[in-house]
């Protein structure tokens, strides 16, 4: 039901010019015969984890690994069309996105391992502003960002979402804010970790689905509110650890 709902919603918005924040060219999917060996070692490890998790949730079948590799390779090629060339020694500014694509993997699970359906959804989703915040590889070396922003290698999620979380945390949860300050950590570091991993290993699968759906339906600012609500939920534990 969730898969159908977000599909219809995103399809409807992507057909509206006013809602299409990013313009993207046409893309035809590569050959379906994509092997795991074509991926980086980080991606291969991510694929194994995703398939294991998907089978544990009874969402994926035995041949799911090839389907996920197909999605990841095509996403990389599709997004490459919208990248600019940057000469830098920074790991995060190399041609390939340095991490694993947790958002595309989450959509793959929501779509029960249907690779064509997943890819179609992601292509339509990439037109929308919310894709910049939910799907981190979406803006890797992106031509949609100013050159100076790209060259710094700092993702907009960090200086937009995570920054606003810190601003709200001061007002909403001053004790949590002080605890972070005393620890030498910043809330934005934790938020960036959560968002990059699409909350995998932090929230249950149903909650991850809710996070994705809420941000798609209500807008990317809900990413900030969800982070704040998590800090509120964890407040007692954070204060207890600070005292200890």
Secondary structure, DSSP 8 states (H G I E B T S, - for coil): -HHHHHHHHHHHHHT-TTT--S---------S---GGGS-HHHHHHHHHHHHHHHHTT---TTHHHHHHHHHHHHHHHHHTTB-----S-GGGSSS-SS--HHHHHHHHHTTT-HHHHHHHHHHHTTSTTHHHH-GGGGTTBTTS-HHHHHHT--HHIIIIIHHHHHHHHHH-HHHHHHHHHHT--HHHHHHHHHHTTTTTTS-HHHHHHHHHHHHHH-THHHHHHHHHHHHHTHHHHHHHHH-
